[in-house]
Every structure is written in C-alpha cells, then in structure tokens.
Amino acid sequence: MSEQKVTVLAIGGHVGDMELTAGGVLASHALKGDHIVTLALTAGERGVPAGRDVHEYREQKVKEAELFAEMLGGEAIVFDIPDGELPDNEELRLRVCDVIRRVRPNVIITHFKNSMHKDHSTTHRIVNDARFFAGLGPLERENPAFFASRLYYAENWEDAVDYKPYVYVDFSKEAYDLWIKAVSQHWFVTGSTSFAYLEYYKHLSRVRGIEARKEYAESFTIPEETMRVLKTEL
C-alpha cells in the first residue's frame, strides 16, 4: 500500500518568509509527492529596491511566490494587505481559517511568537487562532471544519528572541538543491544588500544538519502546551 500523502501549509507574514525558513523541508515533501501550499499575508513589497515602484515590486513578489510554489508542484496564495499594516483582528483570523478549511493541511508552519518584525508576531497570533477557528465545528463557514493536528514554528533570524530548536527535520541534497534553486527566484534573497539571506540560510541548514548528525536540516519549535514526552518508564 502506498504511503499516504501529506499536505503542508506554510503561512508567513511576507512572501519569502516561509520559502527561506522552511524551504528545505517544503522541497523535501514536494519530492515525496506531498502537496505544498504557501500563504503570505502580505507580499512584503515595502522591501522594494531603491528606485523601484512599490506597486510594481508587489506584482513581482507575487510572481516570485507563484514561481517558488510551481517549482515544488504546489500552490501560492498572497493576500492583498499592505506590507507592515497587517491587522490583528478577527476578520483576518477567519480569512486564514477559510484557507485552512479549504486546503485541509496535515501540517501548518508559521512564525515563532517573538519577532523584531510586527507582521511576523502578528501572523503567529493570527495563525494560532485561525487554526482553532478552522477546527471549530459549530463555526459555520463556506467549508466544513478541519483541524490541522501538527503546528510548527520555523527558525528565522528576525524571530530569534527566546527561540530554541525543538524539532530537527533533515532533508536530502536533492531537496536542498531544489530549495536553493526555487528560493533564488526571490530578488531579495539574492539581491538584498541589507542582509545576506541566501548565505545565512544555506549555512544554517548545514549547521542544523550537523547538529542532527545529518547533511542538511531545518529546525522548528512547537506550541509550549504540546511540549511533552510520554514514557511508561525511564
């Protein structure tokens, strides 16, 4: 009997957040035939290169998200919300809830709770509540209730305060190569002069791989209330 396929929904504050922080794992799942969906709550267009029009750059960011997902055989969703102005309200929680109910992911990946970027920490709160709403049967929406049982928070240099790796997920050189090729389609990953994004995450995947006694890996943490190890004896 063939192994059951998995759907992974990675939700970031901006286009590129999840592609960088969880991209190796996403590529690994894609190569196994699993379904990958990325959701960016904003395009991240205010990281526009000097001299470029912010609206044109937004269009470029959306295309970059779509190209990354296409290379992994998946789907990209980008909400039309201005970068830096992500509203921390119930309306947006229900909108994300609707995506979860439509996609029906086995796994959700999003930001850790602490961040130097307000859109990241806001996304964390929105996703946690949206996951709850999505699984709430009496809450009537267009699609029936669905609870995503596995929730992970990705490692991000901007979300580093109090972050501690809890889960290491390793991936192959083939997945690594696919990830690097796909994520390099994002201008800011290779062209930004403010931070060496590609080099940082390439080296981080190797460091986490070494720690896991593997070649490449990405680290995640999980909701604190689920941090438990069950044994019948030591």
N, C-alpha and C positions, 0 to 999 in steps of 0.2 A: 504493500500500500504506500502511495506517495505521501511525503511529509506535507502536513497542512501549511498552506501559505499564510504569511503574516502581512498585515497592513500597518505601516508605521506613519504616523502623522507628526511632523516636526514643526512646531509653532514658534516663530521668532518675532521680535519687535520690528525688525527690518529685514529686507531682502539681504541675504548673505549671512545672517547670524547663525542659523542652523546649518547652512551649507558648509560653513567653516568649522563649527564646533562639533558637529555630529556627522559630517560628510563622509568620513571613512566608514562608519557603521552603516549609514544610509546606502553607500555604494556596495557594501558587503551584502546587505539584504537584497539590493536590486539584482546582484549577480546570482543570488539563490532563487530568483524568480518572485520575490516578495514585492508588494505594492508600496511605493513611496509617494507620500503627499507632503509638500511643504506649504505652509501658510505663513505669510508675512503680514502682520497687522498694519505696517506702513511699508512704503518702498525704501525708506532711508535716503530720500532724494536730497536732503539738505547736506549730505556729504559731497555735494556737487563739486567737480573740479573747477579750479579758478578759470573764470572767463566763459563758463558754460551756462546755458539757460537751465534753471532748476526744473522746469516742466519737461523739457526735452530729456533731461537726465532721469527723471522719473520714468518716462517711457522706456529708456534704456535699461533701467533697473528691473522693470517688469519683464522685459525680454530676456534679461540675464537669468532671472528666476525660472522662466519658462524653459530656457535652453538647458540649465542645470537639470531640471526635472526630466526633460526629454532625453537627456543622455543617460539617465537612470531608468528610463521607461516609466516615469511617474507623472505626477500632476502638480502644477504650481498654482497657488491662489494668492493674490495680493489684494488686500483691502485698500480702498481709496480713502485713506486717512492721512492727513499731513504728518510728515516726519516730525517728531518732537512734541506732537499735540495729541497723543493717544489718550482718549478719555477713559477714566477709571469708573465706568458706570455699568449699570445692569443691562442696558441696551446692547452694549458691545459683548458682554458676557453671553447673552442669549444668541447673538450672531455667531460667536465661536461655538456655542452649544449646537447650533444648527449644522455647522460644518462637521462637528464630531458625529452627530447623528447620521449625517449623510455618508461620511467616509467610513464609519464604524471601525476605527483603528484598534488593533490589539495593543499597540504601544503608542504613547504620546511622549514626545521630548520637547522641553521648553527651557526657559531661563531659570537659573537659580534665583533665590529671593532677594539677594543683595546685589546692587549694581551701582556703578558710577553714572549709568545712563538711565534716566527716568523711564524711558519706554521699555527697557528690559524688566525692571522691577514691576512696572505696571502690567506687563504681559504675564509675568509669573502669577500675579494675583488673579488676573482675568482667566487664565487657563485653568487654574485650580478650581475656581468657582464654575466655569463653563463645563468642566468635566463632571462636577456634581450635578449641575442642571441637566446635562445630557443623559445622565442615568436615572433621573427622577421621573418615574412612570406617570404620576398624576399631572406632570407639567406637559400640557398639550402644545405641540409644535407641528410643523409640516411632516416631520419624520418621527417614527416611534423612538422611544427611549433606548439608549445604548450606553453602557458603562465601560469605559476603557480601563481594563484592570491594571495595566502597567504604566506608571508615570515616572519619567526620569528628568533630571535637571542636568544640562550639559555644562561642561567646563569652558569658561570664557574669561579671557584676561580682563574684561571690563566688569565681570561679575565675581571677582576673586575674594572679596571680604568674607571670611568665615567658611568659604568653600573648602570641603575636604573630599577627595576621591573616595567613593564607597564601592562602586561597581566598575570593573575594567572589562571592556569588550574589545577583543582583538580582531584583527582582520588581515587578509592576505595581501601580498604585494600586488596582485591583480586588482583588488579593491582599492588599494592605496593609489595605484596609477590612474584608475578611473576617477577617483575623487579629485586628485590633483588636476587632471585634465578638465573636469567639469567645473570645479570651483575657480579655475583660472579664467573662465569666461566672464567673471565678475571684474569690472575695471578696478574697483577699489582694492581687491585682493592683490593684484599685481602692480597697480599704478599709483597707489596712495604713497605720499611722502611723509605722512604723519605717523605711520606705524607699519612695520614690516609684517603684514598679516600672513602672507603665504609662508615665509620662512619660520615665523613663530609657530604656526600650527603644524607645519611639516615636522619641525623638531620636537614639538610637544607630543605628537603621535609616536615618535620614536622613543622618547623618554618614558611615556606611559607603557609602551610596548616592552621596554627593558624591565620596568618595574613588574610587569605581568609575566616576565620570562617568555615573551613572545617578540615578534618582529615589530608589529605596529598595534597600537591600541588607542582608544579614547576612553576617558573616564567620565563617570556620571555620579550623581548622588540621587537620593530618593527622598520622598516625604519623611520627616522625622518620625511621624507616628507609625511608619511601617518598618522602622529600623529595629528588627528583632531577629534573633537566631534561636530556632526551636530545636531542642535536643532532649532525648529521654535520659541521657547520661553524658558525663564528660568524656 
